[in-house]
Amino acid sequence: MMRYVVYALAFVLTLSLNSCARRVVVAQPTTVTVVKKLPRQHKVVRVKGKRYYFFNGRHYRKTRSGYVIVRL
């Protein structure tokens, strides 16, 4: 009887340690362009409720270190 309990416990542990979920890795851009200060001619635009800055055909997002170019 004890042997069946050990087998059942081992089976339950095996199922709980193996997950069906896979790790999803999203590739980050290799280079990030940070602009410390935008020129005066920039425009403030809102896309889906978020604020972006537009200048010279590019959209920028504000971060702690400056403004980062984003693709919308």
N, C-alpha and C positions, 0 to 999 in steps of 0.2 A: 504494500500500500504506500509506503514511504517513497518507493521508487517512482510511482505515478505522480505523487505530489511534486517531486523534484523535476520530473519531465514537464509537468504542467507549468511550473514556475519558470523553467528555462524557456519554454515556448512563449510565455507571456512576456518575459524580458526581451526575447529576440524580437517580438513584434513591436515592443515599445521603443527599442533602440533604433530600429530601422524606420526611416520616414519615407513616405512616397513623394514628398515635396522635393523639388529640385531647386538648386541655387540659381538665381537669375543674375547674370552679370551684364550691366549696361556699360557699353564703351563710352568713356569720357573723351572729350576732345583733347588732342595732344597739345595744342597751344591755346592759351587764353590771352586775349589782348585786353589789358586794363588801361583805361584812360583816367588820369587823375582829375582832370577838369574838362568839362564840355565847353565848347564855344558858346558865345552869347546867342547865336542864331538857332540853337536847338529848339525843337518843338516837344511839348509834353503830350503824349497820346495815351489813351487807355484802351487796352485790349483785354476783353473778358474780365473787367474790373481791376486789372493790374496796371500799374503805371510804368510806362516805358518812355524813353527819350529818343527822339528821332533827329538825326543829322547826317547829311551827305549820303543818303540812301541806306543807312544802317540804323538798326534799333539797338538801344543800350539799356541795361538794367543797372540800378544803383546797388552797390555792395559796400562793405566796410572799407575796402581798399581803393575804391574808385568806381568807375563805370565799366561794365563788361559788355562786349558785343554779343548779342543773342540773335538767333534765327527764329522768326515767328511763322 
